[in-house]
């Protein structure tokens, strides 16, 4: 996946949590080996070249491709499991793997879990009594500054994902043209219960541009968003204020 993962885990029986944490990290390496588009021998690369079928791949491949198809349908094609015409489901893989790792730790008895994969965060529970998880959203136009702080207060689970051009440059494609997305946005942050979808929706919304994206994000259940344009305009969904703090 070419990114850094970090874990903040609270509560639970220490030995059990440590063992599951080690399993979660090992699983992330497996996911990278299966889905890396940079490895010619990965299952997804071989599938893209027609050397194997989905049925011959790890069952995770079929699961991810089903999620991609659902994201493509719900975004009216603005999310795509293809890049430059080739199969590339990595727009789902990172969020999906972050979410699975967090769920493993909750299943092991942890009472507070925050897993960060390249800036996309899945949170469960709380880090301490009367203290919610909080995630700072970087200001893409002011390096080192914060555009907002998202609070998970009152939520059993919450996810925050950001897509944009500030850190990685122009890397999001417009699936309708096959070229880099030409958009007025520099960053889209999506807040929802599941990082799998928050990450996908942030990518799709960025490709859409601010006006279409805001209306679409407002239509999604349990989803809030913050959009920042190159002209330093800030737009947000109606319920986002309830998630800031």
C-alpha positions in Angstrom: 0.0 0.0 0.0 3.1 2.2 0.2 2.1 4.0 3.4 2.7 4.1 7.1 0.3 2.6 9.6 0.1 3.5 13.3 -1.9 2.0 16.1 -3.1 3.5 19.4 -4.8 0.8 21.5 -6.2 1.2 25.0 -7.6 -1.4 27.5 -8.1 -5.1 27.2 -5.8 -7.9 28.4 -2.3 -6.9 27.4 -1.0 -10.2 26.2 -4.1 -10.9 24.1 -4.1 -7.4 22.6 -0.4 -7.7 21.8 -0.9 -11.0 20.1 -3.8 -9.7 17.9 -1.9 -6.5 17.1 1.0 -8.7 15.8 -1.6 -10.6 13.7 -3.1 -7.4 12.4 0.3 -6.1 11.3 1.1 -9.4 9.6 -2.2 -9.3 7.8 -1.4 -5.8 6.5 1.8 -7.2 4.9 -0.3 -10.0 3.3 -2.7 -7.4 1.9 0.1 -5.4 0.5 1.5 -8.6 -1.2 -1.9 -9.5 -2.7 -3.0 -6.0 -3.9 0.2 -4.1 -4.7 0.0 -2.7 -8.2 3.8 -2.2 -8.0 4.6 -5.8 -7.7 4.4 -7.8 -11.0 3.8 -11.0 -9.1 1.0 -9.8 -6.8 -2.3 -11.4 -7.4 -4.0 -8.1 -8.4 -1.3 -7.5 -11.0 -1.6 -11.0 -12.4 -5.4 -10.7 -12.4 -5.1 -7.4 -14.4 -2.9 -9.1 -17.0 -5.3 -12.0 -17.3 -2.9 -14.6 -15.9 -5.4 -15.7 -13.2 -9.1 -15.5 -12.5 -10.8 -14.0 -9.5 -11.7 -17.5 -8.4 -8.0 -18.4 -8.4 -7.1 -15.5 -6.2 -7.3 -15.1 -2.4 -10.9 -14.7 -1.4 -10.0 -11.2 -0.3 -9.7 -10.2 -3.9 -13.3 -11.0 -4.6 -14.4 -9.2 -1.4 -12.5 -6.0 -2.4 -13.8 -6.1 -6.0 -17.4 -6.3 -4.7 -16.8 -3.3 -2.5 -15.3 -1.4 -5.5 -18.4 -2.2 -7.6 -20.7 -0.9 -4.8 -18.6 2.3 -4.4 -18.7 2.8 -8.2 -22.5 2.3 -8.2 -23.2 4.6 -5.3 -20.9 7.3 -6.6 -22.4 7.1 -10.1 -19.0 6.1 -11.5 -16.9 8.8 -9.8 -15.2 6.1 -7.8 -13.5 3.6 -10.1 -11.5 0.4 -9.5 -9.4 1.3 -12.6 -6.4 3.6 -13.0 -5.3 4.6 -16.5 -7.4 1.8 -17.9 -5.9 -0.9 -15.8 -7.5 -2.8 -12.8 -6.5 -0.9 -9.6 -8.7 -1.4 -6.5 -6.3 0.4 -4.2 -8.8 3.2 -3.7 -10.7 0.8 -1.5 -7.9 -1.4 -0.2 -6.3 1.0 2.2 -9.5 2.0 4.1 -10.7 -1.6 4.1 -7.4 -2.8 5.6 -7.4 -0.1 8.2 -11.0 -1.0 9.2 -10.2 -4.7 9.4 -7.2 -4.1 11.6 -9.2 -1.9 14.0 -12.0 -4.4 14.2 -9.5 -7.2 15.0 -8.3 -5.2 18.0 -11.8 -4.5 19.3 -12.5 -8.2 19.0 -9.5 -8.9 21.2 -11.1 -6.8 24.0 -9.5 -3.4 23.5 -11.8 -0.6 24.7 -10.2 2.1 22.7 -8.7 1.7 19.2 -7.4 4.2 16.7 -5.7 2.9 13.5 -4.2 5.4 11.1 -3.2 4.3 7.6 -1.6 7.2 5.7 -3.8 9.8 7.4 -7.0 7.8 7.1 -8.2 6.9 10.6 -10.7 4.4 12.1 -11.6 4.8 15.7 -13.5 2.7 18.2 -14.5 3.3 21.8 -12.6 6.0 23.8 -8.9 6.5 24.7 -9.9 7.2 28.4 -12.8 8.1 30.7 -14.7 11.1 29.5 -12.1 11.7 26.7 -13.1 11.1 23.1 -10.7 10.4 20.2 -9.9 13.6 18.2 -8.4 13.9 14.7 -6.8 17.0 13.4 -7.5 17.8 9.7 -4.5 19.5 8.0 -5.0 22.8 6.3 -3.9 22.1 2.7 -3.2 25.8 2.0 -1.3 26.5 5.2 1.4 23.9 5.9 1.4 22.9 9.6 -2.0 24.4 10.3 -5.3 22.7 11.0 -8.5 23.2 9.1 -10.6 21.5 11.7 -10.5 19.0 14.6 -13.0 16.1 14.4 -14.3 14.6 17.6 -15.6 11.1 18.1 -17.6 12.1 21.2 -20.7 10.1 21.5 -19.8 7.6 18.7 -18.9 4.0 19.3 -17.0 4.1 16.0 -15.9 6.9 13.7 -13.7 7.3 10.7 -12.0 10.3 9.1 -10.5 10.2 5.6 -9.0 13.0 3.4 -8.2 13.0 -0.3 -6.5 15.9 -2.0 -3.5 17.2 -3.9 -1.6 19.1 -1.2 0.7 16.3 -0.1 0.9 13.9 -3.1 0.2 16.3 -5.9 -2.3 15.5 -8.7 -2.8 11.7 -8.3 -6.6 11.3 -8.4 -8.0 10.4 -11.8 -11.3 11.5 -13.4 -12.7 8.1 -14.3 -14.8 9.7 -17.1 -11.8 11.1 -19.0 -9.0 8.8 -17.8 -6.9 11.9 -17.0 -6.0 13.7 -13.8 -9.1 15.2 -12.2 -9.5 18.9 -13.0 -11.3 20.3 -10.0 -11.5 23.4 -7.9 -10.8 21.3 -4.8 -7.5 20.9 -2.9 -8.9 18.6 -0.2 -12.0 16.7 0.8 -12.3 15.2 4.3 -15.1 12.7 4.9 -16.4 11.7 8.3 -18.5 8.5 8.8 -18.7 5.3 10.8 -16.5 3.2 8.4 -13.2 4.2 6.9 -13.7 1.8 4.0 -16.5 4.1 2.7 -15.1 7.4 4.0 -11.9 6.9 2.1 -13.8 6.0 -1.1 -16.2 8.9 -0.8 -13.4 11.4 -0.3 -11.7 10.2 -3.5 -14.9 10.3 -5.5 -15.9 13.7 -4.1 -12.5 15.2 -5.0 -12.9 14.1 -8.6 -16.4 15.6 -8.8 -15.5 19.1 -7.8 -17.0 21.1 -4.9 -20.6 21.9 -6.1 -21.5 18.4 -7.2 -19.6 16.8 -4.4 -21.3 18.7 -1.6 -24.8 17.8 -2.8 -23.8 14.2 -3.3 -22.2 13.9 0.1 -25.3 15.5 1.8 -27.3 12.7 0.3 -25.2 9.9 1.9 -26.4 8.5 5.2 -24.2 9.0 8.3 -21.8 11.0 6.3 -20.4 14.5 6.8 -17.6 16.3 5.0 -15.4 19.4 4.8 -14.4 20.7 1.4 -11.6 23.2 0.7 -11.1 24.8 -2.7 -8.0 26.2 -4.3 -9.5 29.7 -3.8 -9.5 29.1 0.0 -13.3 28.6 0.1 -14.5 26.2 2.8 -17.7 24.3 2.4 -19.3 21.6 4.6 -22.2 19.4 5.0 -25.1 20.3 7.3 -24.2 18.0 10.2 -20.4 18.5 10.3 -20.5 21.0 13.1 -21.8 18.3 15.5 -18.5 16.4 14.8 -16.1 19.2 15.4 -14.5 19.9 18.8 
